[in-house]
C-alpha cells in the first residue's frame, strides 16, 4: 500500500466555531466501541467523555494523575474506567499501559487531550523539559505501548487524536536545545515546541499506521477557559493579546467547554474523515495552511508549515523512540 497524505484543505463539514461535541455526534452510534481519553476528567476532556458516553460507547478509559480528583469529577458518568497515570513519568505510562493490555479487548479511539501550558521551568526523567515530556513524550509512549489494541480494532479502523493548539505557531522543534538547557528557558517557546510535536506526531503516526487501518489527526480546540491556564499571570494574558488599530485588544472569541471538546470528538468519530488522516483540524473541519509571515490571531489560525513537515515528523519520531525506548511501528 502506497501512503498518500491527505491534503490540508477544508471539507465543508457544516460545523463551526460554537458547534458542541453532542452536535457532532448527533446520529452517530458508538455502541461496540471503546475509547481512551487522557485528561478526561477536567476541562474539555471531561466534555469529550460525556459526549462519547451519551453516544452509546461501551467504555471510556480515563487515566489520571490525580485519581481522587478524577473519581469525584467523573462520579455518575456510566461506563468510565478510571486508571492512574502521570504522562510526565515514563514508568507510570508503562505501568498503566500494561494494565490496559492485560485487560485485553480493542481500542477504537485514543484522544490525547491532557496537557500543561506555560509552566515554570522543570526537567524530568533524563533531563527532558517538562512540557515536551508531558504533552508529547508521554502520549508518544502511550500510543506505542497500546499499539496492538489500536491495530487489531478491526472493521472501521482506529483513530488517534492529538490535541495540539494554535500555540504550535510559537515555534518548531529546537533540535539544538530541545530541553532549554543551553539558551535559557522561555515557557511559551517550550509550550509551542510541545504543541508542534503534537502535530508532527500525528503526521508520522498516520503515515506509519494507515496501512494497518489506524489514522491520526491533530487539532486546535479553540480558546476555552479551562484549568490549562492555571500557570498564567496577568502579564502572560496581556502578551497573548493582539491589538487593533484603535489600540484595543482583539480577544479571540471563547468557546464553551462543550464546544472546545467538539473538534476532538469530530476527529475521533466523523464519517467525513473516513479514509483520511494526518491533517490538522480547527472548528470541526480540516483547516488551511497558514502563512508564517502573516501570523493571524483569533479564530481559524491555520497550521504552520513547520508542523506539517514530513521530514521533521520522521525525525521527531526517531528521536522520541530513542528517548523513550518504545517504537511499536
C-alpha positions in Angstrom: 0.0 0.0 0.0 1.3 3.4 -1.0 0.7 6.1 1.5 -0.9 9.3 0.2 -1.0 12.2 2.6 -4.4 13.9 2.9 -4.5 17.5 1.6 -4.8 20.3 4.2 -8.0 21.6 2.6 -11.3 22.2 4.4 -14.1 19.7 3.8 -17.1 22.0 4.3 -18.3 20.0 7.3 -21.1 22.3 8.1 -20.0 22.7 11.6 -18.4 25.8 13.1 -16.9 27.8 16.0 -19.6 27.0 18.5 -20.6 23.5 17.5 -20.7 21.2 20.5 -19.4 17.7 20.9 -23.0 16.5 21.3 -24.0 18.1 18.0 -21.0 16.5 16.2 -22.2 13.1 17.5 -25.8 13.5 16.6 -26.9 10.4 14.6 -23.6 8.6 15.3 -23.9 5.3 17.3 -20.8 4.3 19.2 -22.1 1.1 20.7 -19.5 -1.6 20.5 -16.6 0.9 20.6 -14.1 1.6 23.2 -12.1 4.8 23.8 -9.3 6.2 25.9 -9.2 9.9 26.8 -6.2 11.4 28.6 -7.2 14.4 30.6 -10.7 13.1 30.6 -11.7 14.4 34.0 -11.2 18.1 33.6 -11.8 21.0 31.1 -12.6 19.9 27.6 -11.5 16.3 28.3 -14.5 15.6 30.6 -16.8 17.0 28.0 -15.4 14.6 25.4 -16.0 11.7 27.8 -19.6 12.8 28.5 -20.3 13.2 24.7 -18.9 9.7 23.9 -20.9 8.1 26.7 -24.1 9.8 25.5 -23.5 8.4 22.0 -23.6 4.9 23.5 -19.9 4.0 23.6 -19.2 0.8 25.5 -16.4 2.1 27.7 -14.1 5.1 28.1 -10.8 4.6 29.8 -9.6 7.7 31.7 -6.1 7.6 33.1 -5.5 10.3 35.7 -2.5 11.8 37.5 -4.9 12.8 40.3 -7.2 9.8 40.7 -9.1 11.1 43.7 -10.0 14.3 41.8 -10.9 12.3 38.7 -13.2 10.0 40.7 -15.1 12.9 42.1 -15.4 14.7 38.7 -16.5 11.5 36.9 -18.9 10.3 39.5 -22.3 9.4 38.0 -21.0 9.1 34.4 -21.5 5.5 33.4 -19.1 3.2 31.5 -16.0 5.1 32.6 -13.0 3.1 33.8 -10.5 5.2 35.8 -6.8 4.5 36.0 -3.7 6.0 37.4 -1.0 7.6 35.1 1.3 10.6 35.1 2.3 11.5 31.5 5.5 13.1 32.6 6.7 9.8 34.1 7.6 7.1 31.6 7.4 4.4 34.2 3.9 5.5 35.1 2.9 5.4 31.5 4.3 1.9 31.1 2.6 0.6 34.2 -0.8 2.0 33.1 -0.4 0.6 29.5 0.5 -2.8 30.9 -2.7 -2.8 32.9 -4.8 -1.9 29.9 -3.1 -4.6 27.8 -3.6 -7.2 30.5 -7.3 -6.4 30.5 -7.4 -7.2 26.7 -10.0 -6.0 24.2 -9.7 -3.5 21.5 -9.3 0.3 21.3 -11.2 2.2 18.7 -10.4 5.8 19.8 -7.4 7.3 21.7 -7.6 11.0 22.3 -4.6 12.7 23.8 -6.2 15.7 25.5 -4.2 16.1 28.7 -1.5 18.7 28.7 0.2 21.6 30.5 0.9 25.1 29.3 3.5 27.8 30.1 4.8 26.1 33.2 7.7 27.2 35.3 11.0 25.6 34.2 11.3 22.0 35.3 13.1 18.9 33.9 12.0 15.3 34.4 13.4 11.9 33.5 16.9 12.1 32.0 16.6 15.9 31.7 13.6 16.4 29.4 11.8 19.8 29.5 8.6 19.2 31.4 6.1 20.4 28.7 7.7 18.4 26.0 7.9 15.3 28.3 4.2 15.6 29.3 2.5 16.9 26.2 4.5 14.8 23.6 6.7 12.1 25.0 4.0 10.7 27.4 1.5 10.4 24.6 4.0 9.0 22.2 4.9 6.2 24.6 1.2 5.5 25.5 0.2 5.1 21.9 3.1 2.9 21.1 2.6 0.7 24.1 -1.1 0.3 23.2 -0.4 -0.1 19.5 -1.7 -3.7 19.3 -5.1 -2.7 20.7 -5.4 0.0 18.1 -4.1 -2.1 15.3 -6.4 -5.0 16.0 -9.6 -3.0 16.3 -10.9 -4.4 13.0 -13.5 -3.1 10.6 -13.6 0.7 10.5 -10.2 1.1 12.0 -9.0 3.0 15.0 -8.3 6.7 15.3 -5.7 8.6 17.3 -6.4 12.2 18.1 -3.6 14.5 19.2 -4.9 17.7 20.9 -2.4 20.4 19.9 -3.0 24.2 19.9 -2.6 27.3 17.9 0.4 27.7 20.2 2.3 25.5 17.7 2.8 28.7 15.8 5.2 30.0 18.6 7.9 27.8 17.2 9.2 24.5 15.9 11.4 21.8 17.3 14.6 23.2 18.8 16.9 20.5 17.7 20.0 22.3 19.0 18.4 22.7 22.5 15.2 20.8 23.0 15.4 20.9 26.8 16.3 24.6 27.1 19.5 23.6 28.9 21.7 26.0 27.0 19.9 29.1 25.8 17.7 29.9 28.8 14.1 28.9 29.4 11.1 30.5 27.6 7.8 29.0 28.8 6.0 30.0 25.6 8.6 28.6 23.2 8.6 25.4 25.3 4.9 25.2 25.0 5.0 25.9 21.3 7.6 23.2 20.8 5.4 20.7 22.6 2.3 21.7 20.5 4.3 21.4 17.3 5.4 18.0 18.5 1.7 17.0 18.9 1.0 17.8 15.2 4.2 16.2 13.9 3.4 13.1 15.9 0.0 12.8 14.2 1.6 13.3 10.8 4.1 10.5 11.2 1.7 8.2 13.1 -0.7 8.4 10.2 2.0 7.6 7.7 3.0 4.6 9.7 -0.4 3.5 10.8 -2.6 3.9 7.7 -1.7 0.5 6.2 -3.0 -1.0 9.4 -6.2 0.9 9.4 -5.1 3.4 12.1 -5.5 7.0 11.2 -4.2 10.0 13.2 -5.3 13.6 13.5 -4.1 16.8 15.3 -6.2 19.8 16.2 -6.6 23.2 17.8 -9.6 23.0 20.1 -10.1 26.8 20.2 -9.8 29.4 23.0 -11.5 27.9 26.1 -11.3 29.0 29.7 -10.1 25.8 31.5 -7.6 24.8 34.2 -5.0 24.6 31.5 -4.2 28.2 32.1 -3.6 27.9 35.8 0.0 28.9 35.5 -0.7 32.1 33.6 -0.1 35.5 35.2 -1.6 38.8 34.3 1.3 39.8 32.0 1.0 36.5 30.2 -2.6 37.2 29.3 -1.6 40.7 28.2 1.2 39.4 26.0 -1.1 36.9 24.3 -3.5 39.5 23.1 -3.2 41.2 19.8 -4.3 44.8 19.3 -6.4 46.6 16.7 -5.8 50.0 15.1 -7.7 51.6 17.9 -5.3 50.2 20.4 -7.9 47.8 21.9 -7.2 44.2 22.4 -8.6 41.7 19.8 -9.6 38.9 22.1 -10.4 35.6 20.4 -14.0 34.5 20.9 -14.0 32.0 23.7 -15.8 28.6 23.3 -17.7 26.8 25.9 -16.0 23.6 27.2 -18.7 21.6 25.3 -17.7 23.4 22.0 -14.0 23.1 22.9 -14.4 19.3 23.0 -16.2 19.2 19.6 -13.2 19.2 17.2 -11.5 16.2 19.0 -14.8 14.3 19.0 -15.2 15.2 15.3 -11.7 13.9 14.6 -12.4 10.7 16.5 -15.8 9.8 15.0 -16.8 11.7 11.9 -17.7 9.7 8.8 -16.4 12.7 6.8 -12.9 11.8 7.8 -13.2 8.2 6.7 -10.0 7.2 4.7 -8.3 10.5 5.6 -5.6 11.3 8.1 -2.5 13.2 9.1 -4.3 16.5 8.9 -4.8 19.4 11.4 -8.3 20.5 12.3 -10.0 23.6 13.7 -13.7 24.2 14.4 -14.7 20.7 13.4 -13.1 20.8 9.9 -9.7 20.5 8.2 -8.1 23.9 8.3 -5.8 25.6 5.7 -2.1 26.1 5.9 -1.2 29.5 7.4 1.5 31.9 6.2 4.2 32.3 8.9 5.0 35.8 7.6 1.5 37.0 8.3 0.6 35.3 11.5 -3.1 35.5 12.3 -4.5 35.8 15.8 -8.0 35.0 16.9 -10.0 32.2 15.3 -9.2 29.8 12.4 -5.4 30.2 12.9 -4.5 27.5 10.4 -1.5 25.2 10.6 2.1 26.4 10.1 4.2 24.5 7.6 6.8 23.6 10.1 4.3 21.4 12.0 3.3 19.5 8.8 6.9 18.8 7.5 7.1 15.1 6.9 10.9 15.1 7.3 10.5 16.8 10.7 7.8 14.4 11.7 10.0 11.4 10.9 13.0 12.9 12.7 10.9 13.6 15.8 9.5 10.1 15.8 13.0 8.6 15.7 14.2 10.9 18.5 11.1 10.1 20.6 11.6 6.3 20.1 15.3 6.6 21.1 14.4 8.7 24.2 11.5 6.5 25.5 12.8 3.2 24.3 9.4 2.4 22.7 8.7 2.0 19.0 5.9 -0.3 18.0 5.7 0.7 14.4 
